[in-house]
């Protein structure tokens, strides 16, 4: 498998990985603009723009976009995250020109028809409602918002009903023109393709995109805090958060190892102690989300109302202990999981295209699997122990809970147990 990189004169990067044994390919455009690129009055516009890209261009209406890609057995999709937006297609290798043509069409020729916009705004209002109706998802939005209050990075990606309903075709066109610029865009392809073919198509279809710099994102500042919502639920949703590390930090991979050892799988501490030994919850996990200039480390548990008082001290105890008694075999298992996950992802053209594009946006170049594995292998027990102490004792905690009225988690209690600074709710 060969990875090649080129850049168009407008700054757009073209990165490919040829996987000659495959009859399929994934091609997509990843843009370094997402929810945290938005001004307050633009909250939710990145996600709405992602939806509207499929609702008609100067050459195709919404039905034609869907029918043309599906007529060759392909599929097309998109996703908005905090810092990026992706548009990608999975096709047979011979249909690469069609896929690139459709992707360029929706990103350079969308018309933002008012009627289509009104319908899609209504769809997103339903999506916002559906997210609220799933407390296991809603609690993560509130954790992020409480950790980074009043900042773009903390706002839910979907927006609010008020902001979504207020967007106009002109606002969408203005946001696209201002943020979808060559230097922050990557066209990535992986599978049964050749780099020169992808580059030629990129030059033909994306060469006219502007080359100016996109607006700078607002610097993020972790604050911590607490949030609770009363709902009559059978299962209480509890999340605890702490300041994590940005994705270019020397501790980035150590943070992933820490999350895996604490709550990354069935052999992790939290799963074994809380679920397997005591049966106090259905699900429990730890995670680390890295961003350009900060990160969020968290723990999530879903449990019954009557188990909260026993569950929370157990969670805090495991979090508290890991910086002192983390063992070499735990770190070895976590690193093995990370290596295996990386190597397994090499077999998927969609995973490869996505990974290559993220690496280009973050590092300006693709990282080899050998290079990433070397960084994972460098993580040692003492580094993870030190990082755990820094994360849990070095920042005020964030607490987000959804459950019945008499269920709560005191952030001051969490701070006292961790020896961390306290932050008023």
C-alpha positions in Angstrom: 0.0 0.0 0.0 1.4 3.4 -1.1 0.5 6.8 0.3 1.1 9.8 -1.9 0.4 13.5 -1.3 0.1 16.5 -3.6 -1.2 20.0 -3.3 -3.2 22.1 -5.7 -2.1 25.7 -6.3 -5.0 26.8 -4.1 -3.6 24.9 -1.1 -6.1 21.9 -1.2 -4.3 18.7 -0.3 -4.8 15.5 -2.2 -3.8 12.4 -0.3 -4.3 8.8 -1.5 -3.5 5.3 -0.4 -3.5 2.7 -3.2 -4.8 -0.7 -2.0 -4.5 -2.7 -5.3 -6.2 -5.8 -4.0 -9.5 -3.9 -3.5 -12.3 -3.5 -6.1 -13.8 -0.6 -4.1 -12.7 2.8 -3.0 -13.6 5.6 -0.6 -13.1 9.2 -1.7 -14.1 12.3 0.3 -13.4 15.9 1.2 -12.6 16.7 4.8 -12.8 20.4 5.8 -11.1 21.9 8.8 -14.2 23.7 9.9 -16.8 22.4 12.3 -18.9 23.5 15.2 -16.2 25.5 17.0 -15.7 27.5 13.8 -19.1 29.2 14.3 -19.9 32.6 15.8 -22.7 32.6 18.4 -25.3 33.6 15.8 -24.0 30.8 13.5 -24.5 28.0 16.1 -25.5 24.9 14.2 -24.7 26.2 10.7 -21.9 23.7 10.0 -24.3 20.8 10.5 -27.1 22.5 8.5 -24.7 23.1 5.7 -23.7 19.5 5.7 -27.3 18.5 5.3 -28.0 21.2 2.6 -25.1 20.1 0.5 -27.2 17.1 -0.6 -30.4 19.2 -1.4 -29.6 20.4 -4.9 -27.0 22.0 -7.1 -27.0 23.9 -10.3 -26.7 20.6 -12.2 -28.6 18.1 -9.9 -31.6 18.2 -7.7 -31.6 16.3 -4.4 -33.1 13.1 -5.9 -30.6 13.1 -8.8 -27.7 13.3 -6.3 -29.0 10.2 -4.5 -30.0 8.3 -7.6 -26.8 8.8 -9.5 -24.5 7.4 -6.7 -26.9 4.6 -5.9 -27.3 3.7 -9.6 -23.7 2.4 -9.5 -24.2 0.7 -6.2 -22.4 3.4 -4.2 -23.3 5.3 -1.1 -22.6 8.9 -0.1 -22.6 10.4 3.4 -21.4 13.3 5.5 -20.6 14.1 9.1 -20.0 17.2 11.2 -17.8 17.2 14.3 -16.4 19.8 16.6 -13.5 20.7 14.4 -14.1 19.2 11.0 -16.8 18.4 8.4 -16.6 15.4 6.1 -18.3 14.5 2.8 -17.4 11.1 1.4 -18.5 8.3 -1.0 -17.9 4.6 -1.1 -17.9 3.2 -4.7 -16.5 0.6 -7.0 -13.1 1.7 -8.2 -14.3 2.4 -11.8 -16.8 4.9 -10.5 -14.3 7.2 -8.9 -14.9 10.0 -11.5 -18.6 10.1 -10.8 -18.0 10.2 -7.0 -15.5 13.1 -7.3 -17.9 14.9 -9.7 -20.8 14.7 -7.2 -18.6 15.7 -4.3 -17.4 18.8 -6.1 -20.9 19.6 -7.3 -22.4 19.6 -3.8 -19.4 21.6 -2.4 -19.1 24.2 -5.1 -22.5 24.4 -6.9 -25.1 24.1 -4.2 -28.0 26.5 -4.6 -29.6 26.4 -1.1 -33.1 26.5 -2.4 -35.4 28.2 0.2 -38.0 25.4 0.0 -35.4 22.7 0.6 -33.9 24.8 3.4 -37.2 25.0 5.2 -37.7 21.3 4.9 -34.2 20.5 6.1 -34.5 22.9 9.0 -37.6 21.0 10.1 -35.7 17.7 9.8 -32.9 19.1 12.0 -35.4 20.3 14.6 -36.5 16.6 14.8 -32.9 15.5 15.1 -32.4 18.0 18.0 -35.5 16.5 19.6 -34.3 13.0 19.1 -30.9 13.8 20.7 -32.7 15.2 23.7 -34.9 12.1 23.9 -31.7 9.9 24.2 -30.3 10.9 27.6 -27.3 8.6 27.0 -26.3 11.0 24.2 -27.6 14.3 25.7 -25.5 13.9 28.8 -22.3 14.1 26.7 -23.4 17.3 25.1 -24.0 18.8 28.5 -20.7 17.5 29.8 -18.9 19.3 27.0 -20.9 22.5 27.5 -20.2 22.5 31.2 -16.5 21.9 30.7 -16.2 24.7 28.2 -19.0 27.1 29.1 -19.8 30.1 26.8 -17.3 28.9 24.1 -17.8 27.5 20.6 -16.1 24.2 21.5 -18.7 23.7 24.2 -21.8 24.2 22.1 -23.8 21.2 20.8 -23.0 20.5 17.2 -26.7 20.4 16.1 -27.4 24.0 17.2 -30.6 25.1 18.9 -34.2 25.3 17.4 -33.9 29.1 17.5 -30.6 29.3 15.6 -31.4 26.6 13.1 -34.7 28.2 12.2 -33.0 31.6 11.6 -30.5 30.6 8.9 -31.0 31.9 5.4 -29.6 30.7 2.0 -27.3 33.7 2.1 -26.0 32.8 5.5 -25.2 29.3 4.3 -23.5 30.5 1.1 -21.5 33.0 3.2 -20.3 30.5 5.7 -19.3 28.0 3.0 -17.4 30.7 1.0 -15.6 31.9 4.2 -14.6 28.6 5.7 -14.3 26.1 2.8 -11.0 27.3 1.5 -8.2 25.3 -0.1 -5.6 25.5 2.7 -8.0 23.8 5.2 -9.4 21.2 2.8 -8.2 17.6 2.1 -9.4 15.4 -0.7 -8.6 11.9 0.4 -9.0 8.6 -1.4 -8.1 5.0 -0.5 -8.8 1.7 -2.2 -8.4 0.4 -5.7 -7.3 3.8 -7.1 -4.2 5.5 -8.5 -2.9 8.8 -7.1 -2.5 10.4 -10.5 -6.1 9.7 -11.4 -7.4 11.2 -8.2 -5.1 14.3 -8.6 -6.3 14.9 -12.1 -9.9 14.8 -11.0 -9.1 17.1 -8.1 -7.5 19.6 -10.4 -10.5 19.5 -12.7 -13.2 19.7 -10.0 -11.7 21.5 -7.1 -9.1 23.8 -8.6 -11.4 26.8 -8.5 -11.9 26.8 -4.7 -10.5 29.9 -3.0 -7.1 29.8 -1.5 -7.5 32.4 1.3 -7.1 31.6 5.0 -10.2 30.5 6.8 -11.2 32.5 10.0 -9.2 31.5 13.1 -11.0 29.5 15.8 -11.5 30.9 19.3 -8.9 29.5 21.8 -10.6 27.1 24.1 -10.3 27.3 27.9 -11.4 24.4 30.2 -13.3 25.6 33.2 -15.2 22.7 34.7 -18.6 22.9 36.3 -21.7 21.0 37.0 -25.1 20.4 35.3 -28.1 18.3 36.3 -31.4 17.6 34.7 -34.3 16.0 36.4 -36.0 13.3 34.4 -38.0 10.3 35.5 -35.7 7.6 34.1 -35.1 4.0 35.0 -31.4 4.5 34.2 -29.4 7.4 35.6 -26.8 8.9 33.3 -23.6 10.1 35.1 -20.5 11.7 33.5 -17.4 13.1 35.1 -14.9 15.2 33.2 -11.4 16.6 33.6 -9.1 18.7 31.4 -7.5 16.4 28.8 -4.6 17.0 26.3 -4.6 18.4 22.8 -3.9 16.0 20.0 -0.4 17.2 19.3 0.6 17.0 23.0 3.5 14.7 24.0 0.9 13.1 26.3 -1.8 12.5 23.7 -1.1 8.7 23.3 -0.6 8.4 27.1 -4.1 9.9 27.6 -5.5 7.2 25.3 -3.8 4.5 27.2 -5.1 6.0 30.5 -8.6 5.9 29.2 -8.2 2.3 28.0 -6.8 1.1 31.3 -9.4 2.9 33.3 -12.5 2.1 31.3 -11.7 1.1 27.7 -12.9 -2.5 27.7 -14.0 -5.6 29.6 -10.6 -6.0 31.3 -10.5 -2.3 32.4 -10.6 -1.3 36.0 -14.0 0.3 36.0 -15.7 -2.5 34.1 -14.2 -5.2 36.3 -14.8 -3.4 39.7 -18.1 -1.8 39.1 -19.9 -4.1 36.6 -18.4 -7.5 36.9 -17.7 -7.7 40.6 -20.6 -5.7 41.9 -23.2 -5.5 39.1 -23.9 -1.8 39.8 -24.4 -0.7 36.2 -25.1 -1.9 32.7 -22.4 0.3 31.0 -19.4 2.1 32.3 -16.5 3.5 30.2 -13.7 6.1 30.1 -12.7 8.3 27.1 -10.4 11.0 26.0 -11.2 13.5 23.3 -8.3 15.5 21.9 -8.8 18.8 20.1 -6.4 21.4 18.5 -5.6 23.2 21.8 -7.2 21.3 24.6 -8.9 18.0 25.5 -11.6 16.4 27.6 -11.0 13.2 29.7 -14.2 11.7 31.0 -16.0 8.7 32.6 -19.5 7.7 31.9 -21.8 5.3 33.7 -25.5 4.4 33.3 -27.0 2.9 36.5 -30.2 2.4 38.5 -31.3 5.1 40.8 -30.8 3.0 43.9 -27.2 2.2 42.9 -25.9 5.8 42.5 -24.7 6.2 46.2 -22.6 3.1 46.0 -21.5 3.5 42.4 -20.0 7.1 42.5 -17.6 6.4 45.4 -16.4 3.3 43.6 -15.8 5.3 40.4 -13.9 8.0 42.3 -11.9 5.3 44.1 -10.7 3.7 40.9 -9.9 7.1 39.4 -8.0 8.1 42.5 -6.0 4.9 42.7 -4.8 4.6 39.1 -2.1 7.2 39.4 -0.5 5.2 42.2 -0.9 1.5 41.4 -1.2 1.3 37.7 0.6 -1.9 36.6 2.7 -2.7 33.6 0.4 -5.5 32.4 -2.6 -3.0 32.3 -0.6 -0.6 30.1 0.6 -3.5 27.9 -3.0 -4.6 27.3 -4.2 -1.0 26.5 -1.3 -0.6 24.0 -2.1 -3.9 22.4 -5.7 -2.8 21.9 -4.5 0.4 20.3 -2.1 -1.3 18.0 -4.6 -3.9 16.9 -7.3 -1.2 16.3 -4.8 0.7 14.1 -3.8 -2.3 12.1 -7.3 -3.5 11.6 -8.3 -0.1 10.4 -5.8 -0.4 7.6 -8.1 -3.0 6.0 -10.9 -0.5 5.5 -10.6 2.1 2.7 -13.1 4.4 4.5 -11.1 4.3 7.7 -7.9 4.9 5.8 -9.2 7.9 3.9 -10.6 9.4 7.1 -7.4 8.8 9.0 -5.2 10.3 6.2 -7.4 13.4 6.0 -7.3 14.0 9.8 -3.5 13.6 9.8 -3.2 16.1 7.0 -5.3 18.6 8.8 -3.6 18.1 12.1 0.1 17.4 11.2 0.2 18.6 7.6 1.4 15.1 6.5 0.2 11.5 6.7 1.7 9.4 9.5 2.8 5.9 8.8 1.4 3.0 10.8 5.0 2.2 11.9 5.3 5.8 13.2 2.1 5.7 15.1 2.9 2.3 16.6 6.3 3.6 17.7 4.6 6.5 19.5 2.2 4.1 21.2 5.1 1.8 22.2 6.9 4.8 23.8 4.2 5.2 26.4 5.4 3.8 29.7 3.8 3.1 33.1 5.3 6.1 34.8 4.2 8.5 32.1 0.6 7.3 32.4 0.7 7.5 36.2 2.1 11.0 36.1 -0.5 12.0 33.5 -3.3 10.6 35.6 -2.2 12.6 38.6 -2.0 15.7 36.5 -5.4 15.3 34.9 -7.4 14.3 38.0 -5.7 16.6 40.5 -4.8 19.4 38.2 -8.1 20.7 36.9 -11.6 21.3 38.4 -14.0 18.4 37.6 -17.0 18.6 35.4 -20.1 16.7 36.4 -23.2 16.2 34.2 -26.1 14.0 35.4 -29.6 13.2 34.1 -31.9 11.4 36.5 -34.7 11.6 39.0 -35.0 14.6 41.4 -33.2 13.0 44.3 -30.2 11.9 42.3 -27.1 14.2 42.2 -23.3 14.1 42.2 -21.6 16.8 44.2 -18.8 18.4 42.2 -17.1 19.5 45.4 -17.1 15.9 46.6 -15.4 14.9 43.4 -12.8 17.7 43.8 -12.1 16.7 47.4 -11.6 13.1 46.5 -9.3 14.0 43.5 -7.5 16.8 45.4 -8.3 19.0 42.4 -9.3 22.7 42.3 -13.0 23.4 42.7 -15.2 25.3 40.3 -18.6 26.7 41.2 -21.5 25.4 39.2 
